[in-house]
Amino acid sequence: MDHFPGNWGNPRSRDDTYLESNDYLPGSIAQDHPRIRAEKTMSGFSCDEYISNPSHMPRAHTQQPVVTGTSVIGIRFKGGVMLAADNLASYGSLARFRDVERLLKVGDYTVVGASGDISDLQYIQHMLVNLETKEKYLDDGHSLGPKNVFEYMSRVMYGRRTKVNPLWNSLVIAGVKNNESFLGFVDLQGTSYQSSTIATGFGGHLAIPILRKAVDQIGEENMTEEQAKKIIEDCMRVLYYRDARSLNKFQRATITASGVTITDPYSLETDWSFAEKIRGYGA
Protein backbone atom coordinates (compact mmCIF):
# COMPACT_ATOMS: atom_id res chain seq x y z
CA MET A 1 0.00 0.00 0.00
CA ASP A 2 1.51 3.29 -1.13
CA HIS A 3 0.61 6.14 1.25
CA PHE A 4 2.61 8.81 -0.60
CA PRO A 5 0.13 11.06 -2.50
CA GLY A 6 2.78 11.94 -5.08
CA ASN A 7 2.61 8.40 -6.41
CA TRP A 8 -1.16 8.27 -6.74
CA GLY A 9 -2.87 8.28 -10.11
CA ASN A 10 -0.85 5.69 -12.02
CA PRO A 11 -3.14 2.68 -12.47
CA ARG A 12 -1.32 -0.60 -12.15
CA SER A 13 -1.61 -3.30 -14.78
CA ARG A 14 -3.97 -6.03 -13.69
CA ASP A 15 -3.12 -8.41 -16.53
CA ASP A 16 -0.98 -10.58 -14.25
CA THR A 17 -3.76 -10.99 -11.71
CA TYR A 18 -6.71 -11.25 -14.08
CA LEU A 19 -7.15 -14.98 -13.67
CA GLU A 20 -6.66 -14.89 -9.92
CA SER A 21 -9.26 -12.15 -9.50
CA ASN A 22 -11.83 -13.87 -11.73
CA ASP A 23 -11.33 -17.55 -10.92
CA TYR A 24 -14.65 -17.99 -9.20
CA LEU A 25 -16.80 -15.31 -10.76
CA PRO A 26 -19.94 -16.73 -12.42
CA GLY A 27 -19.66 -16.65 -16.19
CA SER A 28 -16.01 -15.65 -16.12
CA ILE A 29 -13.87 -16.58 -19.10
CA ALA A 30 -11.29 -17.72 -16.59
CA GLN A 31 -13.60 -20.64 -15.70
CA ASP A 32 -12.49 -22.33 -18.93
CA HIS A 33 -8.80 -21.81 -18.29
CA PRO A 34 -6.90 -25.17 -18.22
CA ARG A 35 -5.65 -24.52 -14.71
CA ILE A 36 -9.18 -23.89 -13.45
CA ARG A 37 -10.51 -27.03 -15.18
CA ALA A 38 -7.74 -29.03 -13.55
CA GLU A 39 -8.58 -27.63 -10.13
CA LYS A 40 -12.25 -28.50 -10.60
CA THR A 41 -11.40 -32.13 -11.23
CA MET A 42 -9.07 -32.47 -8.24
CA SER A 43 -10.25 -35.04 -5.72
CA GLY A 44 -12.09 -33.50 -2.80
CA PHE A 45 -12.16 -29.97 -4.23
CA SER A 46 -15.10 -28.05 -5.60
CA CYS A 47 -15.49 -24.39 -6.41
CA ASP A 48 -19.29 -24.67 -6.80
CA GLU A 49 -19.75 -23.04 -3.40
CA TYR A 50 -17.84 -19.97 -4.54
CA ILE A 51 -19.74 -19.77 -7.81
CA SER A 52 -23.15 -20.04 -6.18
CA ASN A 53 -22.34 -17.74 -3.24
CA PRO A 54 -20.10 -14.77 -4.15
CA SER A 55 -20.21 -13.58 -0.53
CA HIS A 56 -17.67 -16.31 0.24
CA MET A 57 -15.14 -14.58 -1.97
CA PRO A 58 -12.33 -12.66 -0.25
CA ARG A 59 -13.01 -8.98 0.41
CA ALA A 60 -11.09 -6.62 -1.87
CA HIS A 61 -9.73 -3.22 -0.79
CA THR A 62 -8.49 -0.40 -2.98
CA GLN A 63 -4.70 -0.61 -3.06
CA GLN A 64 -4.06 2.34 -5.33
CA PRO A 65 -6.27 5.13 -6.75
CA VAL A 66 -7.06 5.06 -10.45
CA VAL A 67 -9.06 8.21 -11.32
CA THR A 68 -7.65 11.09 -9.29
CA GLY A 69 -7.87 14.83 -8.77
CA THR A 70 -4.86 17.00 -8.00
CA SER A 71 -4.31 19.99 -5.73
CA VAL A 72 -6.76 21.87 -3.52
CA ILE A 73 -5.52 25.16 -2.06
CA GLY A 74 -6.95 27.34 0.68
CA ILE A 75 -6.21 30.59 2.50
CA ARG A 76 -7.80 32.52 5.35
CA PHE A 77 -8.38 36.25 4.96
CA LYS A 78 -10.08 38.94 7.01
CA GLY A 79 -13.61 37.70 7.63
CA GLY A 80 -13.50 34.51 5.63
CA VAL A 81 -11.78 31.62 3.86
CA MET A 82 -11.15 30.92 0.17
CA LEU A 83 -10.58 27.56 -1.56
CA ALA A 84 -9.84 26.57 -5.15
CA ALA A 85 -9.62 23.29 -7.06
CA ASP A 86 -9.55 22.50 -10.77
CA ASN A 87 -12.13 20.33 -12.54
CA LEU A 88 -9.85 17.63 -13.91
CA ALA A 89 -10.01 13.95 -12.98
CA SER A 90 -7.05 12.07 -14.45
CA TYR A 91 -6.99 8.40 -15.37
CA GLY A 92 -3.30 7.87 -14.75
CA SER A 93 -1.69 10.48 -16.98
CA LEU A 94 -4.76 10.79 -19.23
CA ALA A 95 -6.85 13.95 -18.71
CA ARG A 96 -10.03 11.87 -18.77
CA PHE A 97 -12.81 13.89 -17.09
CA ARG A 98 -12.77 17.68 -17.32
CA ASP A 99 -15.91 18.70 -15.45
CA VAL A 100 -15.53 17.11 -12.01
CA GLU A 101 -16.45 19.37 -9.09
CA ARG A 102 -14.17 18.77 -6.11
CA LEU A 103 -15.49 21.53 -3.85
CA LEU A 104 -18.49 20.32 -1.85
CA LYS A 105 -20.81 22.53 0.16
CA VAL A 106 -21.77 20.97 3.50
CA GLY A 107 -24.50 22.73 5.44
CA ASP A 108 -24.65 26.51 5.55
CA TYR A 109 -21.14 27.23 6.79
CA THR A 110 -18.70 24.71 5.33
CA VAL A 111 -16.96 23.70 2.10
CA VAL A 112 -14.93 20.50 1.73
CA GLY A 113 -12.30 20.27 -1.02
CA ALA A 114 -10.75 16.91 -1.90
CA SER A 115 -7.82 15.64 -3.91
CA GLY A 116 -7.07 11.99 -4.55
CA ASP A 117 -9.40 9.19 -5.63
CA ILE A 118 -12.62 10.42 -7.23
CA SER A 119 -14.72 7.38 -6.32
CA ASP A 120 -13.75 7.82 -2.67
CA LEU A 121 -14.65 11.50 -2.99
CA GLN A 122 -18.11 10.48 -4.19
CA TYR A 123 -18.40 8.13 -1.21
CA ILE A 124 -17.45 10.98 1.15
CA GLN A 125 -19.99 13.25 -0.55
CA HIS A 126 -22.80 10.74 0.07
CA MET A 127 -21.62 10.31 3.65
CA LEU A 128 -21.72 14.06 4.31
CA VAL A 129 -25.14 14.42 2.68
CA ASN A 130 -26.47 11.70 4.99
CA LEU A 131 -24.85 13.39 7.98
CA GLU A 132 -26.45 16.70 7.06
CA THR A 133 -29.85 15.03 6.57
CA LYS A 134 -29.71 13.34 9.98
CA GLU A 135 -28.71 16.63 11.60
CA LYS A 136 -31.75 18.37 10.09
CA TYR A 137 -34.06 15.56 11.20
CA LEU A 138 -32.98 16.13 14.81
CA ASP A 139 -34.23 19.72 14.59
CA ASP A 140 -32.59 20.57 17.92
CA GLY A 141 -31.53 24.09 17.06
CA HIS A 142 -27.95 23.12 16.22
CA SER A 143 -26.32 22.95 12.80
CA LEU A 144 -23.09 21.50 11.47
CA GLY A 145 -20.16 23.89 11.47
CA PRO A 146 -16.70 23.54 9.91
CA LYS A 147 -15.16 22.29 13.17
CA ASN A 148 -17.82 19.58 13.43
CA VAL A 149 -17.17 18.40 9.88
CA PHE A 150 -13.41 18.56 10.48
CA GLU A 151 -13.54 16.36 13.59
CA TYR A 152 -16.00 13.97 11.96
CA MET A 153 -13.85 13.44 8.87
CA SER A 154 -10.72 13.08 11.01
CA ARG A 155 -12.35 10.15 12.84
CA VAL A 156 -13.71 8.65 9.62
CA MET A 157 -10.35 8.77 7.86
CA TYR A 158 -8.49 7.36 10.86
CA GLY A 159 -11.10 4.63 11.31
CA ARG A 160 -10.78 3.53 7.68
CA ARG A 161 -7.01 3.60 7.97
CA THR A 162 -7.05 1.29 11.01
CA LYS A 163 -9.10 -1.19 8.97
CA VAL A 164 -6.39 -1.09 6.28
CA ASN A 165 -9.01 0.17 3.84
CA PRO A 166 -8.37 3.92 3.67
CA LEU A 167 -10.26 6.52 1.71
CA TRP A 168 -7.57 7.69 -0.69
CA ASN A 169 -8.12 11.41 -0.31
CA SER A 170 -6.61 14.51 1.22
CA LEU A 171 -9.32 16.87 2.45
CA VAL A 172 -9.39 20.61 3.05
CA ILE A 173 -12.25 21.74 5.30
CA ALA A 174 -13.05 25.45 5.37
CA GLY A 175 -15.83 27.53 6.83
CA VAL A 176 -17.03 30.43 8.92
CA LYS A 177 -19.40 30.11 11.86
CA ASN A 178 -20.09 32.62 14.63
CA ASN A 179 -17.72 35.02 12.83
CA GLU A 180 -14.84 32.57 13.35
CA SER A 181 -12.89 31.46 10.27
CA PHE A 182 -11.68 27.87 10.08
CA LEU A 183 -9.29 26.07 7.72
CA GLY A 184 -8.18 22.49 8.36
CA PHE A 185 -6.56 19.51 6.65
CA VAL A 186 -7.17 15.74 6.94
CA ASP A 187 -5.32 13.03 5.01
CA LEU A 188 -5.97 9.35 4.36
CA GLN A 189 -4.25 8.31 7.59
CA GLY A 190 -6.38 10.59 9.73
CA THR A 191 -3.58 13.11 10.28
CA SER A 192 -5.18 16.50 10.83
CA TYR A 193 -4.13 20.07 11.53
CA GLN A 194 -5.32 23.65 11.17
CA SER A 195 -3.49 26.50 9.45
CA SER A 196 -3.99 29.85 7.75
CA THR A 197 -2.72 28.35 4.46
CA ILE A 198 -3.20 24.80 3.19
CA ALA A 199 -2.49 23.01 -0.09
CA THR A 200 -2.74 19.34 -1.05
CA GLY A 201 -1.07 17.33 -3.79
CA PHE A 202 1.55 19.10 -5.90
CA GLY A 203 0.30 22.36 -4.41
CA GLY A 204 2.07 21.39 -1.19
CA HIS A 205 5.32 22.03 -3.05
CA LEU A 206 4.40 24.84 -5.45
CA ALA A 207 1.51 26.79 -3.91
CA ILE A 208 2.35 26.77 -0.20
CA PRO A 209 5.42 29.06 -0.58
CA ILE A 210 3.29 31.61 -2.46
CA LEU A 211 0.47 31.44 0.09
CA ARG A 212 2.77 31.72 3.11
CA LYS A 213 4.73 34.60 1.61
CA ALA A 214 1.50 36.52 1.03
CA VAL A 215 0.29 35.92 4.59
CA ASP A 216 3.66 37.01 6.00
CA GLN A 217 3.73 40.20 3.92
CA ILE A 218 0.08 41.26 4.18
CA GLY A 219 -1.08 39.53 7.33
CA GLU A 220 -4.17 37.36 7.68
CA GLU A 221 -6.11 40.04 9.56
CA ASN A 222 -5.33 42.67 6.92
CA MET A 223 -5.90 40.60 3.79
CA THR A 224 -9.02 41.53 1.84
CA GLU A 225 -11.15 39.19 -0.23
CA GLU A 226 -9.83 40.70 -3.47
CA GLN A 227 -6.24 40.17 -2.36
CA ALA A 228 -7.02 36.58 -1.42
CA LYS A 229 -8.62 36.03 -4.83
CA LYS A 230 -5.53 37.32 -6.63
CA ILE A 231 -3.23 35.10 -4.55
CA ILE A 232 -5.39 32.04 -5.17
CA GLU A 233 -5.46 32.70 -8.92
CA ASP A 234 -1.68 33.18 -8.99
CA CYS A 235 -1.30 29.79 -7.31
CA MET A 236 -3.69 28.10 -9.73
CA ARG A 237 -1.80 29.62 -12.67
CA VAL A 238 1.54 28.29 -11.35
CA LEU A 239 0.01 24.86 -10.79
CA TYR A 240 -1.32 24.83 -14.35
CA TYR A 241 2.17 25.68 -15.62
CA ARG A 242 3.98 23.08 -13.54
CA ASP A 243 1.57 20.27 -12.60
CA ALA A 244 0.94 17.86 -15.48
CA ARG A 245 -2.27 16.65 -13.79
CA SER A 246 -3.85 20.10 -13.57
CA LEU A 247 -6.26 21.95 -15.86
CA ASN A 248 -6.84 25.62 -16.63
CA LYS A 249 -10.46 25.32 -15.54
CA PHE A 250 -11.23 25.58 -11.86
CA GLN A 251 -13.74 26.64 -9.24
CA ARG A 252 -13.23 28.99 -6.33
CA ALA A 253 -15.20 28.87 -3.08
CA THR A 254 -15.55 31.89 -0.79
CA ILE A 255 -16.93 31.40 2.71
CA THR A 256 -17.81 34.44 4.82
CA ALA A 257 -20.30 35.28 7.56
CA SER A 258 -22.85 36.04 4.83
CA GLY A 259 -22.70 32.51 3.41
CA VAL A 260 -20.98 30.19 0.94
CA THR A 261 -20.33 31.07 -2.71
CA ILE A 262 -18.86 28.60 -5.21
CA THR A 263 -18.11 30.05 -8.63
CA ASP A 264 -18.83 28.39 -11.94
CA PRO A 265 -15.72 26.90 -13.58
CA TYR A 266 -13.54 29.52 -15.24
CA SER A 267 -10.05 29.85 -16.74
CA LEU A 268 -7.11 32.23 -16.37
CA GLU A 269 -5.03 34.04 -18.95
CA THR A 270 -1.67 32.35 -19.39
CA ASP A 271 1.64 33.27 -20.99
CA TRP A 272 3.94 30.46 -22.08
CA SER A 273 6.76 32.63 -23.42
CA PHE A 274 8.89 31.75 -20.39
CA ALA A 275 8.98 28.12 -21.55
CA GLU A 276 11.42 28.98 -24.34
CA LYS A 277 14.10 29.69 -21.74
CA ILE A 278 13.66 26.43 -19.85
CA ARG A 279 16.34 23.84 -20.53
CA GLY A 280 16.47 20.42 -18.97
CA TYR A 281 16.49 16.67 -19.46
CA GLY A 282 19.77 16.85 -21.34
CA ALA A 283 18.64 19.55 -23.80
N, C-alpha and C positions, 0 to 999 in steps of 0.2 A: 504494500500500500504506500503510495507516494503522497506525502503530506505537503510537499513544496508546491505552492500555487503556480510558480513559474514553469512547472513541467506539465500543468494541466492543458488539456485541449488537443492532445495528439492521440487519436484513437488507435489502440493496439490492434494488430491483426489477430483475428480469431480463427484463421484457417487451420492452425495447428490443433485447436481445441474443438473444432466443429463437431467431430464425431462424439467426443466425450460429452459435450453439452446437449447432444440430441439423441443419445443412445436409446433412451426410454420414452421419448416423446411419441404419442400416437400419430401414425401416419408419416413419421419421419423417414426420409430417404435412407438415413443411417441404419434403419432396421434391416435393410437388405445387404448391408456390408458383410463381407465374408467373416470378419471377426465376430460380428454380432450373431450371425447364424450359428457359428461354432459355439458361442457361449450359450445359445438357447438349447443346443443339443447336449450340453454337458450334463452328466448324471447328477441329479439332486439340485439342479439350478433352474429357476424359472423367472423370467422378467415380467410375466403376465401381471403380477401384482402392481408393478410400477406403471405398466401401460394402463391398467384399469383405474388406478388411483394416483393421479399426479401429485397429490398432497404428500406422498411418501418420498418424493424427490427431494434432494438436498436443497436447502434455502440458498439463494444466490444474492450476494451483496455487490453493489457497485464498487469496483476496484479503481476505476479511473474515469473521470468525466469525458464525455464525447462531444456534445454541443455546449459551448461555453461562451460566456460574456466576459469582457475584459474590465478595465478599471471603473471604479466609482470614486468620485472625489467630493469632499465636503469641507465647508468652512463656516465658522460662526462669525457674525458681524453684529453691530449694535442693533439689538431688538429682534434678531432672528438667526436663521441658519439657511444655508444654500447648498444644494447637492446637484451633481450632474453625472450623467451616464449616457454612453452612446447606445444606438439601437441595433448593434450588430451581434448576432449569435454565430460563432464560427464552428464549423465542423472540421476539427483539426486546423489546418491552415486555409481551408476553403471558407470564404465569406458567404455562408449559406443563407442565413435569414437576416434581412436588413430592416425589419420593422418590429423588433422585439422591445417591449417596454420593460425596463429593469428598475424603475422607480415606482414603488407601490405606496399608495395612500392607505394608512391604517387609522381609522377613527377620524376625529376632527383636528388632531394636533400633531400627527406623526407621519413621517415618510420613511420607508425602508428601501434602501438601494442594495442591490446584490450583484456580485460578480461570481464567476464559477459556473457550475453545471445548471443549465436552463431547466431541465426536468425537475431538479431539486428545488429550484426557485419557484416553479409552479406548485410544487407540493407545499412549500412554505407559504405561498400566497393563499392556498385553500385553508391551511391551518390558521392563518391570521384572520381570514374572513369568518371562519367558524368561531374563533375566539371573540371577535367583535360582535357576532350575532348573539352568543351566549351572554356577553356583557350587557347587551341591550335588553335581553329577555329578563335579566335580574331587575332592571328598572329600580335601582337602589340609590339613584342620585349621583353615582360615581361613573366616570368614564375613563377609558384607557388613555394614558399619557405616554410620552416617549420613554420615560424611565421604566414604566410597567412593561412596555414592549421589549425594551432592552434586557431587563432581567429575565423575562419569559424566554426570549430567544437564546440567552446565555445558557439557561438550564436545558433547553431543548437540544442545542448543539452539543453540549457536554454529555447529555444523556445518550445521544446517538453515537457519540464518539466512544463511550464506555461499552457500547454494544458492538463495537468494531463495525459499525454500519453508518458512517458519518454522512451528513448532508454536505456535499462538496461545494460549499459557498463561503464567501466572506461577505459579511453584512455591515452596512453603515446605517445606523438608526439616528434620525434627526427629528427634532420637534421643538415646539414652544408651548408651555402650559404654565399658567399663573405668572406670565411675564418672565419665565425662566427658560433660557435657551439650553438645549441639550444636543450633544453630538457624541455618539459612541460607536464602537467597533466590536464585532464578534466574528471569530473565525470558526472553521470546521471542528476544531478541537475544544471549543468552548472558551478559548482565551478572550477576554474582554477588557476594554479600557475606554476612558473618555478623554477627549482632547479638543482643542480649538480648531485643529486641522487634521483631516483623515483622508487617506487615499488607499485603495486596494489595488491588487494586481501590479501591472507595470507602473501605475501611477505612484506606487510606494517608492519608486526610484526616481521618476521624472517630475512628478507633480508636487510631491511633499516639499522639496527645497523651495519651489516658487511660492507655495502657500505659506510656509513658515517665514520666509523672508518678508512677505507682505504683512503678516501679522506683527513681526518685529518692528517694521518700519512705521506702519500706520497705527497699530494697536487695535485689539479686538473691540474695545469700547468706543473707539473713534471711527471705525470703518463703517461706511454707509452701504446701503444695498447696491447702489450703482458701482461702487468700488469693488464690492464682492463679486458682482456680475462680471466685471472686466477681468478680475483675477481668475475666476473660474473659466472664462472663455479662453484666456491665455493658456491655461493648463490644458484644456481640451485641444487647442491648436497644436501644442507641443506633442501631446500624446498621439494626435493624428499623424504628425510628421514622423514620429519615432517608433510607435507601436504598430507592428504589422497586423495585429488583431483588432485594430480600432477602425472607426468609420467617421467620416465628416458629416454626421447626422446624429444629433443627440438631443436629449431633453434636460431641462433644468428645473429643479423644484425649489421654491422659496417658501419657507415656513416662518410666519410672524404671528404676533398676537391676534391679528385680524383673520388668520386662517392659512390654508395650504393652497398654493398655486403651482401646478405642473404645466409647463409650456408644451405646445405641440413641437414635434421634432423640427429642428432647423439646422442650418449649416453655417460655417464661418468662411470668410474670405481667406485664401491661403496664397502664399508666395513661395514657389519652389526654386527660385533663382539661387538660393544658398547651396542647393544640392550640387551645383557644378563645381564647387570648391572642395567637396568632400572626397577624400581619397582613402581607400582602405582595401582590405582583402587582397593585398598584393598588387593593386593597381598602380 
